[in-house]
Amino acid sequence: MGDAERACEDLRDALRAAGVTLPSLGLDVASCAGSAPPALIDLGRCNVATARALASALRPGQGVAR
């Protein structure tokens, strides 16, 4: 569980550095209840502007359009 929490925070920090905020980013509660498979990170929902910012941030050399 701790590893999943750290991975979620790492992702949140990397997205923030790219100018992207996923408001629903967090651990998937249902997947944390069992022992296998390991906990999942829920990227959640976002609006159109955030989806476009994320797509832009993922393109090599693009960064977030501001």
PyMOL commands that set and color helices and strands:
alter all, ss='L'
color gray80, all
select helices_A, chain A and resi 2-17+29-32+48-58
alter helices_A, ss='H'
color red, helices_A
select strands_A, chain A and resi 26-27+41-42
alter strands_A, ss='S'
color yellow, strands_A
deselect
rebuild
show_as cartoon
